């Protein structure tokens, strides 16, 4: 079942890219000239999601609010890359 879901997600993502409906065409290029290629954008987008997830996980497990600067810098770096 997991393999089917992964395959379905891949097909949906491929369809969005082929029909120019993915984030690269709808969001990224709308804010100026491209610094990243289409493939590079999707790679950076995955890293951005990962960095944001690590930051969220840290905040959920440490409610005192002291977020390490390396987590903040990483999330900020990838957000700037994908223009989030």
C-alpha positions as CSV (number, residue, x, y, z in Angstrom):
1,X,0.0,0.0,0.0
2,X,2.8,2.4,0.8
3,X,4.4,1.8,-2.6
4,X,1.1,2.6,-4.3
5,X,0.8,5.8,-2.4
6,X,4.3,6.8,-3.2
7,X,3.8,6.0,-6.9
8,X,0.5,8.0,-6.9
9,X,2.2,11.0,-5.3
10,X,5.0,10.8,-7.9
11,X,2.4,10.6,-10.8
12,X,0.5,13.6,-9.4
13,X,3.7,15.6,-8.9
14,X,4.8,14.7,-12.5
15,X,1.4,15.8,-13.9
16,X,1.6,19.1,-12.0
17,X,5.1,19.8,-13.4
18,X,4.2,18.8,-17.0
19,X,1.1,21.0,-17.0
20,X,3.0,24.0,-15.4
21,X,0.9,23.8,-12.2
22,X,3.7,23.1,-9.7
23,X,5.1,25.6,-7.2
24,X,8.0,26.4,-9.5
25,X,5.8,27.9,-12.2
26,X,2.9,29.2,-10.0
27,X,4.9,30.7,-7.1
28,X,8.7,30.8,-7.6
29,X,8.8,32.5,-11.1
30,X,6.1,34.9,-10.1
31,X,8.5,36.8,-7.8
32,X,11.4,37.5,-10.2
33,X,14.0,35.8,-12.3
34,X,14.9,32.2,-11.4
35,X,18.0,31.5,-9.3
36,X,17.2,27.8,-9.3
37,X,16.3,25.4,-12.1
38,X,13.0,23.5,-12.0
39,X,14.7,20.4,-10.5
40,X,16.8,22.5,-8.1
41,X,13.6,24.2,-6.9
42,X,11.9,21.0,-6.0
43,X,15.1,19.8,-4.3
44,X,15.3,23.0,-2.2
45,X,11.5,22.7,-1.5
46,X,12.0,19.3,0.1
47,X,14.9,20.6,2.2
48,X,12.8,23.6,3.2
49,X,10.0,21.3,4.4
50,X,12.5,19.2,6.3
51,X,14.0,22.2,8.0
52,X,10.6,23.5,9.0
53,X,9.6,20.1,10.3
54,X,12.8,19.9,12.5
55,X,12.1,23.4,13.8
56,X,8.4,22.5,14.6
57,X,9.5,19.2,16.3
58,X,12.0,21.1,18.5
59,X,9.4,23.7,19.5
60,X,6.9,20.9,20.4
61,X,9.4,19.0,22.5
62,X,10.9,22.2,24.2
63,X,8.0,24.5,25.1
64,X,10.3,26.9,26.9
65,X,11.0,28.5,23.5
66,X,14.8,28.5,23.3
67,X,15.2,27.5,19.6
68,X,18.8,26.7,18.6
69,X,20.2,29.2,16.1
70,X,21.3,26.5,13.7
71,X,17.7,25.3,13.3
72,X,16.5,28.8,12.7
73,X,19.3,29.6,10.2
74,X,18.7,26.4,8.3
75,X,14.9,27.0,8.0
76,X,15.6,30.7,7.0
77,X,18.2,29.7,4.4
78,X,15.8,27.2,2.6
79,X,12.8,29.6,2.9
80,X,14.8,32.3,1.1
81,X,15.9,29.8,-1.5
82,X,12.4,28.8,-2.4
83,X,11.0,32.3,-1.7
84,X,8.6,31.1,0.9
